[in-house]
Structures are given as C-alpha cells and as structure tokens.
Amino acid sequence: MYDGGKIITGIIIFLLFATFPFYYNIGKANVKPDPKLDTPVIKQLAEKKCVESKEYMRANHMQILDDWRNMALREAKRTYRNAEGKLFEISLQNTCMKCHSNKNKFCDECHKYANVKPYCWDCHFVKEGGAAK
C-alpha cells in the first residue's frame, strides 16, 4: 500500500468537509417562534376558537388550506364543516386572515423558522396593515 498517506489525507479532508456544518452551528440555536394572536378581532372574540382545534391547526393548517383551495376552485364548494359540525366560509382572506391579520407576526414567523416559502402569496397579497386582500 504505497498510497496510504494520500488515502488517509483524503479521508481526513472528507471528514472535515462532511462534519463542518455540525461544528459551524455548535451553540447556535434558533429561537422557537412565538406567533402573536393579539389582533383586534381575536381580542374581541368571546370564544377564541379557530376552524379546528389549536393542536390540529398547528399540525395540519397547510393541508386544510390546500383542501380549501381544491374545494373552492375545483369543486365550487364554499363552506367547510369542522369536526364539531360548525360551518365556515372557505376563504383565506375572509376566514383565516380576518382573525390572523398580523401576517408578519403570525404566519411569517413560523414559516421563517421552518424555512418554508408557501405559495399562498403568489395569488393573494397583503394590504398595508398586514391583512391579506
């Protein structure tokens, strides 16, 4: 084995490159997002409930929005019945953004933390005050 030194050097260089991200990020923890629910509409609600439970919405909000889009645009259905049987208008702007009007403090905070770029805003746009239009 005449090239043992080159092989060992190559392995060491490979390991340095492969483990660099781990060493580079030691001690750099991302701050957990804290979405703000202190909009004027939410403060005035007697019963602070979303279309589904808080736990369900945290885990499945993107699936609900995707299903809503398909129901509204492809099936021409405009009402959503939640697990409790209550009906809601299928509308990002009139249902979701009515309460969650602080897009920068509510939506964007978690999306930046998770490093996702939702395509909702390709069609919907946000007014000056932060609510979608």
MITI-530770 format. One record per residue (C-alpha): residue number from 1; residue in one letter; x, y, z. Coordinates in nm, 3 decimals. Layout:
! residues N
{num=NUM; residuo=A; x=X; y=Y; z=Z}
...
! end
This chain:
! residues 133
{num=1; residuo=M; x=0.000; y=0.000; z=0.000}
{num=2; residuo=Y; x=0.218; y=0.279; z=-0.135}
{num=3; residuo=D; x=-0.054; y=0.548; z=-0.143}
{num=4; residuo=G; x=-0.167; y=0.504; z=0.218}
{num=5; residuo=G; x=-0.072; y=0.861; z=0.311}
{num=6; residuo=K; x=-0.282; y=1.004; z=0.027}
{num=7; residuo=I; x=-0.579; y=0.786; z=0.117}
{num=8; residuo=I; x=-0.566; y=0.882; z=0.485}
{num=9; residuo=T; x=-0.526; y=1.250; z=0.393}
{num=10; residuo=G; x=-0.826; y=1.221; z=0.159}
{num=11; residuo=I; x=-1.038; y=1.057; z=0.430}
{num=12; residuo=I; x=-0.944; y=1.329; z=0.682}
{num=13; residuo=I; x=-1.030; y=1.605; z=0.433}
{num=14; residuo=F; x=-1.361; y=1.434; z=0.350}
{num=15; residuo=L; x=-1.450; y=1.403; z=0.720}
{num=16; residuo=L; x=-1.366; y=1.770; z=0.777}
{num=17; residuo=F; x=-1.599; y=1.877; z=0.495}
{num=18; residuo=A; x=-1.873; y=1.632; z=0.595}
{num=19; residuo=T; x=-1.875; y=1.741; z=0.961}
{num=20; residuo=F; x=-1.822; y=2.115; z=0.902}
{num=21; residuo=P; x=-2.195; y=2.207; z=0.930}
{num=22; residuo=F; x=-2.213; y=2.042; z=1.271}
{num=23; residuo=Y; x=-1.909; y=2.223; z=1.407}
{num=24; residuo=Y; x=-2.010; y=2.553; z=1.249}
{num=25; residuo=N; x=-2.353; y=2.550; z=1.417}
{num=26; residuo=I; x=-2.249; y=2.441; z=1.766}
{num=27; residuo=G; x=-2.413; y=2.671; z=2.018}
{num=28; residuo=K; x=-2.632; y=2.847; z=1.761}
{num=29; residuo=A; x=-2.986; y=2.751; z=1.850}
{num=30; residuo=N; x=-3.278; y=2.901; z=1.661}
{num=31; residuo=V; x=-3.529; y=3.082; z=1.876}
{num=32; residuo=K; x=-3.861; y=2.900; z=1.880}
{num=33; residuo=P; x=-4.130; y=3.105; z=1.707}
{num=34; residuo=D; x=-4.395; y=3.271; z=1.918}
{num=35; residuo=P; x=-4.681; y=3.363; z=1.682}
{num=36; residuo=K; x=-4.882; y=3.658; z=1.810}
{num=37; residuo=L; x=-5.257; y=3.617; z=1.847}
{num=38; residuo=D; x=-5.323; y=3.964; z=1.979}
{num=39; residuo=T; x=-5.509; y=4.109; z=1.681}
{num=40; residuo=P; x=-5.808; y=4.337; z=1.749}
{num=41; residuo=V; x=-6.054; y=4.083; z=1.606}
{num=42; residuo=I; x=-5.923; y=3.798; z=1.824}
{num=43; residuo=K; x=-5.929; y=4.020; z=2.135}
{num=44; residuo=Q; x=-6.299; y=4.092; z=2.076}
{num=45; residuo=L; x=-6.400; y=3.727; z=2.030}
{num=46; residuo=A; x=-6.592; y=3.577; z=2.320}
{num=47; residuo=E; x=-6.490; y=3.225; z=2.219}
{num=48; residuo=K; x=-6.134; y=3.218; z=2.087}
{num=49; residuo=K; x=-6.158; y=2.916; z=1.856}
{num=50; residuo=C; x=-6.022; y=2.857; z=1.509}
{num=51; residuo=V; x=-6.192; y=2.643; z=1.245}
{num=52; residuo=E; x=-6.036; y=2.338; z=1.414}
{num=53; residuo=S; x=-5.853; y=2.282; z=1.744}
{num=54; residuo=K; x=-5.523; y=2.462; z=1.806}
{num=55; residuo=E; x=-5.326; y=2.137; z=1.804}
{num=56; residuo=Y; x=-5.487; y=2.024; z=1.479}
{num=57; residuo=M; x=-5.425; y=2.360; z=1.313}
{num=58; residuo=R; x=-5.058; y=2.364; z=1.413}
{num=59; residuo=A; x=-5.004; y=2.025; z=1.258}
{num=60; residuo=N; x=-5.239; y=2.041; z=0.959}
{num=61; residuo=H; x=-5.306; y=2.403; z=0.860}
{num=62; residuo=M; x=-5.131; y=2.365; z=0.525}
{num=63; residuo=Q; x=-5.337; y=2.057; z=0.441}
{num=64; residuo=I; x=-5.657; y=2.242; z=0.531}
{num=65; residuo=L; x=-5.558; y=2.538; z=0.314}
{num=66; residuo=D; x=-5.471; y=2.305; z=0.027}
{num=67; residuo=D; x=-5.803; y=2.119; z=0.067}
{num=68; residuo=W; x=-5.989; y=2.450; z=0.084}
{num=69; residuo=R; x=-5.825; y=2.567; z=-0.237}
{num=70; residuo=N; x=-5.926; y=2.247; z=-0.414}
{num=71; residuo=M; x=-6.280; y=2.258; z=-0.277}
{num=72; residuo=A; x=-6.332; y=2.625; z=-0.369}
{num=73; residuo=L; x=-6.163; y=2.637; z=-0.707}
{num=74; residuo=R; x=-6.211; y=2.286; z=-0.843}
{num=75; residuo=E; x=-6.533; y=2.169; z=-0.679}
{num=76; residuo=A; x=-6.709; y=2.509; z=-0.635}
{num=77; residuo=K; x=-6.776; y=2.434; z=-0.266}
{num=78; residuo=R; x=-6.763; y=2.741; z=-0.044}
{num=79; residuo=T; x=-6.840; y=2.605; z=0.303}
{num=80; residuo=Y; x=-6.632; y=2.391; z=0.536}
{num=81; residuo=R; x=-6.778; y=2.180; z=0.817}
{num=82; residuo=N; x=-6.533; y=2.131; z=1.104}
{num=83; residuo=A; x=-6.511; y=1.834; z=1.341}
{num=84; residuo=E; x=-6.780; y=1.989; z=1.565}
{num=85; residuo=G; x=-7.018; y=2.039; z=1.273}
{num=86; residuo=K; x=-6.985; y=2.418; z=1.259}
{num=87; residuo=L; x=-6.981; y=2.575; z=0.911}
{num=88; residuo=F; x=-6.718; y=2.823; z=0.790}
{num=89; residuo=E; x=-6.673; y=3.011; z=0.464}
{num=90; residuo=I; x=-6.383; y=2.869; z=0.265}
{num=91; residuo=S; x=-6.171; y=3.180; z=0.225}
{num=92; residuo=L; x=-5.813; y=3.258; z=0.317}
{num=93; residuo=Q; x=-5.886; y=3.628; z=0.335}
{num=94; residuo=N; x=-6.236; y=3.635; z=0.481}
{num=95; residuo=T; x=-6.200; y=3.349; z=0.729}
{num=96; residuo=C; x=-5.832; y=3.300; z=0.818}
{num=97; residuo=M; x=-5.692; y=3.649; z=0.769}
{num=98; residuo=K; x=-5.996; y=3.807; z=0.933}
{num=99; residuo=C; x=-5.859; y=3.697; z=1.271}
{num=100; residuo=H; x=-5.493; y=3.635; z=1.183}
{num=101; residuo=S; x=-5.445; y=3.974; z=1.021}
{num=102; residuo=N; x=-5.091; y=4.013; z=1.152}
{num=103; residuo=K; x=-4.923; y=3.809; z=0.876}
{num=104; residuo=N; x=-4.573; y=3.930; z=0.969}
{num=105; residuo=K; x=-4.607; y=3.829; z=1.334}
{num=106; residuo=F; x=-4.826; y=3.522; z=1.284}
{num=107; residuo=C; x=-4.762; y=3.345; z=0.952}
{num=108; residuo=D; x=-4.416; y=3.465; z=0.860}
{num=109; residuo=E; x=-4.258; y=3.398; z=1.198}
{num=110; residuo=C; x=-4.319; y=3.021; z=1.183}
{num=111; residuo=H; x=-4.255; y=2.996; z=0.810}
{num=112; residuo=K; x=-3.914; y=3.162; z=0.850}
{num=113; residuo=Y; x=-3.831; y=2.931; z=1.142}
{num=114; residuo=A; x=-3.925; y=2.623; z=0.938}
{num=115; residuo=N; x=-3.762; y=2.771; z=0.625}
{num=116; residuo=V; x=-4.070; y=2.719; z=0.410}
{num=117; residuo=K; x=-4.200; y=2.952; z=0.142}
{num=118; residuo=P; x=-4.573; y=2.894; z=0.098}
{num=119; residuo=Y; x=-4.718; y=2.972; z=-0.241}
{num=120; residuo=C; x=-5.035; y=3.130; z=-0.094}
{num=121; residuo=W; x=-4.892; y=3.473; z=-0.159}
{num=122; residuo=D; x=-4.842; y=3.404; z=-0.528}
{num=123; residuo=C; x=-5.213; y=3.481; z=-0.576}
{num=124; residuo=H; x=-5.314; y=3.652; z=-0.250}
{num=125; residuo=F; x=-5.148; y=3.973; z=-0.145}
{num=126; residuo=V; x=-5.119; y=4.157; z=0.183}
{num=127; residuo=K; x=-5.261; y=4.504; z=0.236}
{num=128; residuo=E; x=-5.061; y=4.780; z=0.405}
{num=129; residuo=G; x=-5.197; y=4.693; z=0.751}
{num=130; residuo=G; x=-5.083; y=4.330; z=0.730}
{num=131; residuo=A; x=-5.412; y=4.160; z=0.637}
{num=132; residuo=A; x=-5.444; y=3.969; z=0.313}
{num=133; residuo=K; x=-5.663; y=4.117; z=0.046}
! end
